Amino acid sequence: MKIMVCVVQDSPVFFDKDQTILKVEKLTKEYSKQGCKLIVFPESFIPGYPRGFSFGTIVGKRTTSYIQNILIKVWTWKVKI
């Protein structure tokens, strides 16, 4: 049995979980219309991995309070499956 597989190479809508989910829905519909039966998104597409963002600080120089605030933000971006 052969199936068409799609590997998505795209970016999420950073810091907007709802818009990212809408983007996943749009891309899924688009690729399924092209015959894809398995559509794979990058790890951490939802909630989005902030690669390249410095958040106004230098890596290795983050304070404990800064890290705690980021962890709280990341926790709010989670998706319950």
C-alpha positions as CSV (number, residue, x, y, z in Angstrom):
1,M,0.0,0.0,0.0
2,K,1.4,3.4,-1.0
3,I,0.3,6.7,0.6
4,M,1.3,10.3,-0.1
5,V,3.1,11.9,2.8
6,C,3.7,15.6,3.3
7,V,6.4,17.1,5.6
8,V,5.5,20.7,6.4
9,Q,8.4,23.1,6.5
10,D,6.7,26.3,7.7
11,S,6.7,28.7,10.7
12,P,3.9,29.0,13.3
13,V,2.3,32.3,14.1
14,F,4.6,33.0,17.0
15,F,3.0,33.8,20.4
16,D,-0.5,33.2,19.0
17,K,-1.6,29.6,19.6
18,D,-5.1,30.1,18.2
19,Q,-3.8,31.6,14.9
20,T,-1.2,28.8,14.7
21,I,-3.9,26.2,15.1
22,L,-5.9,27.9,12.3
23,K,-2.8,27.8,10.2
24,V,-2.4,24.0,10.9
25,E,-6.0,23.5,9.8
26,K,-5.5,25.5,6.6
27,L,-2.3,23.7,5.7
28,T,-3.9,20.3,6.5
29,K,-6.8,21.0,4.3
30,E,-4.6,22.3,1.5
31,Y,-2.3,19.2,1.5
32,S,-5.1,16.7,1.9
33,K,-6.8,18.2,-1.2
34,Q,-3.5,17.4,-3.0
35,G,-3.8,13.7,-1.9
36,C,-1.7,13.6,1.2
37,K,-2.8,11.0,3.7
38,L,-0.1,11.8,6.4
39,I,0.8,15.4,7.1
40,V,3.8,15.9,9.4
41,F,4.5,19.2,11.2
42,P,7.7,20.2,12.9
43,E,8.2,19.4,16.5
44,S,6.9,22.3,18.7
45,F,5.0,23.8,15.8
46,I,2.3,24.3,18.4
47,P,3.0,26.3,20.6
48,G,6.0,27.3,18.6
49,Y,9.7,27.1,19.4
50,P,11.1,30.6,19.7
51,R,14.4,29.8,17.8
52,G,16.3,33.0,17.1
53,F,14.4,35.1,19.6
54,S,16.6,36.6,22.3
55,F,13.7,38.0,24.5
56,G,16.0,41.0,25.3
57,T,18.7,38.9,27.0
58,I,21.9,37.1,26.3
59,V,21.9,33.3,26.5
60,G,23.6,32.3,29.7
61,K,22.9,35.6,31.3
62,R,19.2,35.1,32.2
63,T,18.1,35.7,35.8
64,T,16.0,33.3,37.8
65,S,13.0,35.6,37.7
66,Y,13.3,35.9,33.9
67,I,13.4,32.1,33.5
68,Q,10.4,31.7,35.8
69,N,8.4,34.3,33.7
70,I,9.3,32.5,30.5
71,L,8.3,29.1,31.9
72,I,4.9,30.6,32.9
73,K,4.5,31.9,29.3
74,V,5.5,28.6,27.7
75,W,3.0,26.8,30.1
76,T,0.2,29.0,28.8
77,W,1.0,28.2,25.2
78,K,0.6,24.4,25.7
79,V,-1.9,22.4,23.8
80,K,-3.9,19.7,25.6
81,I,-4.5,16.7,23.4
